Amino acid sequence: MKAYLSLPITGHDLQERQNLAARICALLHIQHPDWHIVNPFDIASRLHKEKMLRTHTLDLPTYEEYIEADLAELSTCNRALFAQGWESSEGCKREMAHCKDHHIEVEFLKPTIQ
């Protein structure tokens, strides 16, 4: 099983969101040791490194570049796991629409896992 973690990021403290994503992934690995959990912060890190190598600058990817990379990775997953508050996030809503369009199973994480 390959599962994508969707959580609101924009408008939140970035470090707090990274910590939350790491905690959720750690708990999911305990509950489902055979699952591969895709953390959007890992995608962002990879995208940033690729852009630095390509442009030879320290420019961060644009919001749209992040979303496109996330959706591309989401397309390779069997399931998407939506964290609390996803309904208020434009990025999460785009990920939800992508899941519906591509018949990716959706699960809503219980507040206790967050």
N, CA, C and O of each residue as an XYZ file, in Angstrom:
456
protein
N       0.850     -1.174      0.000
C       0.000      0.000      0.000
C       0.894      1.235      0.000
O       1.830      1.343      0.792
N       0.594      2.139     -0.881
C       1.283      3.425     -0.911
C       0.223      4.495     -0.642
O      -0.741      4.632     -1.394
N       0.415      5.243      0.434
C      -0.578      6.217      0.876
C       0.031      7.610      0.949
O       1.144      7.791      1.443
N      -0.705      8.578      0.458
C      -0.283      9.982      0.425
C      -0.907     10.717      1.604
O      -2.109     10.595      1.839
N      -0.118     11.470      2.341
C      -0.617     12.269      3.456
C      -0.959     13.663      2.971
O      -0.099     14.381      2.461
N      -2.209     14.041      3.130
C      -2.667     15.378      2.759
C      -2.998     16.144      4.034
O      -3.817     15.706      4.841
N      -2.352     17.290      4.201
C      -2.640     18.116      5.372
C      -2.484     19.586      4.997
O      -1.685     19.921      4.122
N      -3.244     20.468      5.655
C      -3.123     21.900      5.367
C      -1.729     22.400      5.743
O      -1.220     22.103      6.824
N      -1.123     23.161      4.838
C       0.216     23.703      5.088
C       0.220     25.217      4.964
O       0.647     25.919      5.881
N      -0.254     25.722      3.835
C      -0.237     27.166      3.583
C      -1.027     27.902      4.660
O      -2.140     27.512      5.012
N      -0.427     28.974      5.175
C      -1.086     29.772      6.208
C      -0.824     29.282      7.625
O      -1.300     29.876      8.592
N      -0.071     28.202      7.743
C       0.284     27.649      9.051
C       1.776     27.814      9.274
O       2.530     28.045      8.328
N       2.200     27.697     10.513
C       3.617     27.709     10.833
C       4.254     26.489     10.182
O       3.863     25.355     10.458
N       5.236     26.724      9.318
C       5.829     25.651      8.525
C       6.482     24.577      9.393
O       6.308     23.385      9.137
N       7.225     24.986     10.411
C       7.882     24.017     11.290
C       6.854     23.167     12.033
O       7.036     21.958     12.181
N       5.793     23.787     12.494
C       4.736     23.056     13.195
C       4.103     22.025     12.261
O       3.818     20.902     12.676
N       3.885     22.405     11.006
C       3.289     21.491     10.027
C       4.239     20.340      9.699
O       3.802     19.198      9.554
N       5.533     20.633      9.581
C       6.515     19.575      9.333
C       6.529     18.587     10.495
O       6.566     17.374     10.292
N       6.499     19.117     11.704
C       6.481     18.259     12.897
C       5.210     17.414     12.938
O       5.260     16.228     13.264
N       4.075     18.023     12.609
C       2.813     17.295     12.592
C       2.862     16.176     11.553
O       2.468     15.046     11.841
N       3.340     16.480     10.358
C       3.436     15.464      9.305
C       4.346     14.319      9.745
O       4.035     13.151      9.508
N       5.457     14.645     10.379
C       6.383     13.615     10.857
C       5.725     12.740     11.922
O       5.893     11.521     11.913
N       4.975     13.359     12.842
C       4.285     12.593     13.888
C       3.239     11.659     13.270
O       3.147     10.486     13.632
N       2.453     12.200     12.332
C       1.421     11.383     11.689
C       2.069     10.206     10.959
O       1.616      9.069     11.088
N       3.115     10.476     10.201
C       3.799      9.400      9.467
C       4.355      8.350     10.417
O       4.258      7.155     10.140
N       4.937      8.779     11.531
C       5.479      7.830     12.507
C       4.374      6.945     13.080
O       4.546      5.732     13.198
N       3.253      7.545     13.432
C       2.134      6.761     13.962
C       1.574      5.805     12.921
O       1.235      4.666     13.239
N       1.478      6.262     11.689
C       0.969      5.401     10.620
C       1.909      4.234     10.353
O       1.459      3.126     10.060
N       3.212      4.478     10.452
C       4.183      3.394     10.261
C       4.061      2.338     11.354
O       4.267      1.152     11.099
N       3.729      2.760     12.560
C       3.513      1.810     13.655
C       2.249      0.989     13.397
O       2.237     -0.230     13.570
N       1.188      1.682     12.978
C      -0.090      0.995     12.736
C      -0.068      0.133     11.479
O      -0.718     -0.911     11.424
N       0.681      0.574     10.469
C       0.706     -0.108      9.170
C       2.158     -0.234      8.694
O       2.566      0.484      7.781
N       2.931     -1.120      9.288
C       4.360     -1.199      8.961
C       4.648     -1.564      7.498
O       5.747     -1.315      7.001
N       3.679     -2.142      6.825
C       3.894     -2.529      5.439
C       3.495     -1.431      4.446
O       3.642     -1.614      3.237
N       3.001     -0.315      4.931
C       2.610      0.801      4.058
C       3.805      1.708      3.807
O       4.675      1.870      4.663
N       3.830      2.292      2.624
C       4.766      3.373      2.313
C       3.953      4.667      2.381
O       3.029      4.866      1.593
N       4.297      5.534      3.315
C       3.578      6.799      3.497
C       4.342      7.905      2.777
O       5.533      8.100      3.016
N       3.660      8.619      1.905
C       4.255      9.725      1.168
C       3.982     11.014      1.937
O       2.833     11.423      2.105
N       5.048     11.640      2.396
C       4.975     12.883      3.157
C       5.204     14.052      2.189
O       6.232     14.080      1.513
N       4.283     15.013      2.104
C       4.459     16.115      1.154
C       5.716     16.944      1.413
O       6.223     17.596      0.500
N       6.220     16.927      2.638
C       7.453     17.668      2.925
C       8.666     16.999      2.278
O       9.638     17.674      1.940
N       8.616     15.686      2.106
C       9.684     14.998      1.387
C       9.660     15.375     -0.091
O      10.707     15.548     -0.715
N       8.462     15.499     -0.640
C       8.319     15.921     -2.038
C       8.853     17.340     -2.194
O       9.575     17.631     -3.148
N       8.502     18.223     -1.263
C       8.944     19.620     -1.323
C      10.461     19.716     -1.260
O      11.068     20.490     -2.000
N      11.070     18.939     -0.385
C      12.527     18.947     -0.252
C      13.190     18.497     -1.550
O      14.138     19.120     -2.027
N      12.676     17.408     -2.112
C      13.219     16.906     -3.372
C      13.049     17.928     -4.496
O      13.968     18.147     -5.285
N      11.879     18.548     -4.567
C      11.596     19.547     -5.600
C      12.531     20.738     -5.475
O      13.022     21.255     -6.479
N      12.777     21.173     -4.244
C      13.671     22.310     -4.022
C      15.084     21.980     -4.488
O      15.721     22.793     -5.157
N      15.576     20.798     -4.142
C      16.918     20.386     -4.578
C      17.006     20.307     -6.099
O      17.994     20.742     -6.690
N      15.979     19.754     -6.726
C      15.969     19.656     -8.190
C      15.992     21.038     -8.837
O      16.678     21.253     -9.836
N      15.233     21.974     -8.258
C      15.196     23.325     -8.824
C      16.546     24.019     -8.651
O      17.001     24.719     -9.555
N      17.189     23.830     -7.494
C      18.515     24.425     -7.280
C      19.516     23.893     -8.298
O      20.313     24.656     -8.843
N      19.479     22.608     -8.554
C      20.406     22.010     -9.525
C      20.119     22.498    -10.947
O      21.036     22.717    -11.739
N      18.842     22.661    -11.251
C      18.441     23.071    -12.593
C      18.715     24.544    -12.858
O      19.157     24.906    -13.948
N      18.456     25.403    -11.866
C      18.547     26.855    -12.084
C      19.820     27.474    -11.510
O      20.146     28.621    -11.817
N      20.542     26.717    -10.674
C      21.749     27.220     -9.999
C      21.437     28.458     -9.151
O      22.253     29.373     -9.037
N      20.247     28.464     -8.564
C      19.839     29.541     -7.663
C      19.278     28.910     -6.391
O      19.103     27.694     -6.314
N      19.004     29.736     -5.410
C      18.372     29.272     -4.181
C      16.873     29.544     -4.184
O      16.216     29.447     -3.148
N      16.333     29.886     -5.361
C      14.903     30.192     -5.460
C      14.070     28.973     -5.071
O      14.339     27.852     -5.503
N      13.066     29.214     -4.257
C      12.141     28.150     -3.889
C      11.174     27.896     -5.035
O      10.882     28.802     -5.815
N      10.680     26.678     -5.141
C       9.640     26.419     -6.131
C       8.403     27.279     -5.835
O       8.199     27.721     -4.705
N       7.601     27.502     -6.843
C       6.360     28.257     -6.659
C       5.308     27.346     -6.028
O       5.455     26.124     -6.010
N       4.263     27.954     -5.521
C       3.156     27.175     -4.959
C       2.640     26.185     -5.996
O       2.387     25.023     -5.678
N       2.485     26.637     -7.224
C       1.962     25.777     -8.292
C       2.916     24.615     -8.584
O       2.463     23.507     -8.870
N       4.211     24.849     -8.518
C       5.180     23.769     -8.721
C       5.079     22.729     -7.607
O       5.174     21.528     -7.860
N       4.884     23.200     -6.369
C       4.702     22.268     -5.256
C       3.452     21.409     -5.475
O       3.496     20.185     -5.346
N       2.347     22.066     -5.808
C       1.084     21.343     -6.001
C       1.201     20.343     -7.145
O       0.745     19.206     -7.022
N       1.802     20.752     -8.247
C       1.961     19.838     -9.383
C       2.783     18.612     -8.992
O       2.444     17.491     -9.373
N       3.854     18.815     -8.240
C       4.680     17.692     -7.790
C       3.891     16.791     -6.837
O       3.990     15.567     -6.910
N       3.108     17.402     -5.942
C       2.286     16.622     -5.017
C       1.263     15.781     -5.766
O       1.089     14.599     -5.466
N       0.589     16.381     -6.735
C      -0.430     15.654     -7.491
C       0.189     14.536     -8.326
O      -0.406     13.468     -8.476
N       1.368     14.778     -8.862
C       2.061     13.726     -9.625
C       2.369     12.537     -8.716
O       2.175     11.387     -9.108
N       2.842     12.810     -7.515
C       3.152     11.730     -6.566
C       1.870     11.054     -6.091
O       1.821      9.831     -5.958
N       0.833     11.852     -5.836
C      -0.454     11.308     -5.416
C      -0.977     10.317     -6.453
O      -1.603      9.321     -6.092
N      -0.730     10.576     -7.723
C      -1.191      9.694     -8.805
C      -0.593      8.302     -8.710
O      -1.137      7.351     -9.272
N       0.527      8.174     -8.001
C       1.182      6.870     -7.873
C       0.713      6.111     -6.632
O       1.182      5.004     -6.366
N      -0.197      6.695     -5.884
C      -0.639      6.112     -4.615
C      -1.960      5.367     -4.760
O      -2.757      5.646     -5.656
N      -2.174      4.402     -3.848
C      -3.424      3.644     -3.789
C      -4.463      4.346     -2.928
O      -5.667      4.139     -3.081
N      -3.967      5.187     -2.014
C      -4.852      5.792     -1.020
C      -4.313      7.157     -0.640
O      -3.110      7.409     -0.700
N      -5.234      8.042     -0.246
C      -4.850      9.345      0.298
C      -5.446      9.465      1.697
O      -6.605      9.120      1.928
N      -4.637      9.957      2.617
C      -5.027     10.116      4.011
C      -5.143     11.606      4.294
O      -4.153     12.333      4.218
N      -6.339     12.059      4.619
C      -6.578     13.483      4.821
C      -6.626     13.811      6.312
O      -7.412     13.246      7.072
N      -5.760     14.742      6.702
C      -5.673     15.167      8.095
C      -6.761     16.196      8.397
O      -7.338     16.811      7.500
N      -7.009     16.353      9.661
C      -8.009     17.300     10.142
C      -7.741     18.689      9.573
O      -6.596     19.136      9.517
N      -8.804     19.366      9.154
C      -8.706     20.717      8.625
C      -8.510     20.780      7.127
O      -8.385     21.871      6.571
N      -8.480     19.639      6.457
C      -8.223     19.607      5.017
C      -9.251     20.431      4.237
O      -8.934     20.989      3.186
N     -10.485     20.506      4.755
C     -11.558     21.197      4.043
C     -11.291     22.688      3.874
O     -11.853     23.320      2.979
N     -10.447     23.248      4.716
C     -10.163     24.686      4.654
C      -8.912     25.001      3.841
O      -8.500     26.158      3.766
N      -8.306     23.992      3.235
C      -7.064     24.159      2.489
C      -7.318     23.993      0.991
O      -7.832     22.964      0.552
N      -6.960     25.002      0.220
C      -7.130     24.917     -1.237
C      -6.310     23.772     -1.812
O      -6.779     23.059     -2.699
N      -5.085     23.589     -1.316
C      -4.245     22.499     -1.795
C      -4.858     21.141     -1.496
O      -4.885     20.269     -2.365
N      -5.346     20.952     -0.286
C      -5.983     19.686      0.084
C      -7.236     19.442     -0.748
O      -7.508     18.309     -1.144
N      -7.995     20.493     -1.012
C      -9.194     20.331     -1.830
C      -8.829     19.924     -3.256
O      -9.546     19.141     -3.879
N      -7.727     20.445     -3.771
C      -7.261     20.017     -5.096
C      -6.828     18.552     -5.064
O      -7.070     17.804     -6.011
N      -6.189     18.155     -3.971
C      -5.796     16.753     -3.829
C      -7.027     15.852     -3.734
O      -7.035     14.760     -4.302
N      -8.055     16.292     -3.033
C      -9.295     15.519     -2.935
C      -9.939     15.366     -4.314
O     -10.377     14.276     -4.682
N      -9.995     16.451     -5.066
C     -10.568     16.390     -6.415
C      -9.761     15.436     -7.294
O     -10.325     14.686     -8.092
N      -8.447     15.471     -7.142
C      -7.568     14.575     -7.904
C      -7.869     13.114     -7.549
O      -7.901     12.249     -8.425
N      -8.084     12.855     -6.279
C      -8.424     11.492     -5.852
C      -9.723     11.031     -6.503
O      -9.814      9.902     -6.987
N     -10.716     11.894     -6.513
C     -11.995     11.532     -7.118
C     -11.840     11.295     -8.610
O     -12.387     10.331     -9.148
N     -11.095     12.171     -9.285
C     -10.897     12.051    -10.725
C     -10.112     10.804    -11.109
O     -10.314     10.250    -12.189
N      -9.214     10.358    -10.225
C      -8.336      9.232    -10.528
C      -8.669      7.971     -9.726
O      -7.894      7.015     -9.709
N      -9.819      7.980     -9.068
C     -10.313      6.813     -8.330
C      -9.307      6.306     -7.297
O      -9.047      5.109     -7.179
N      -8.755      7.264     -6.557
C      -7.828      6.938     -5.466
C      -8.641      6.884     -4.175
O      -9.395      7.806     -3.867
N      -8.482      5.818     -3.439
C      -9.213      5.641     -2.187
C      -8.852      6.753     -1.201
O      -7.693      7.152     -1.093
N      -9.858      7.242     -0.491
C      -9.687      8.346      0.456
C     -10.025      7.864      1.859
O     -10.990      7.131      2.071
N      -9.202      8.296      2.808
C      -9.455      7.996      4.219
C      -9.240      9.280      5.015
O      -8.319     10.043      4.726
N     -10.077      9.517      6.003
C      -9.951     10.695      6.854
C      -9.340     10.261      8.181
O      -9.868      9.384      8.864
N      -8.236     10.880      8.530
C      -7.544     10.511      9.757
C      -8.333     10.975     10.973
O      -8.895     12.071     10.989
N      -8.365     10.136     11.974
C      -9.031     10.478     13.228
C      -8.191     11.528     13.960
O      -6.963     11.500     13.886
N      -8.839     12.437     14.653
C      -8.087     13.455     15.400
C      -7.078     12.858     16.376
O      -6.081     13.506     16.694
N      -7.311     11.651     16.854
C      -6.388     11.038     17.811
C      -5.043     10.703     17.188
O      -4.055     10.563     17.908
N      -4.981     10.570     15.865
C      -3.708     10.263     15.227
C      -2.923     11.537     14.929
O      -1.764     11.479     14.518
N      -3.545     12.658     15.135
C      -2.900     13.926     14.822
C      -2.502     14.630     16.087
O      -1.940     15.724     16.034
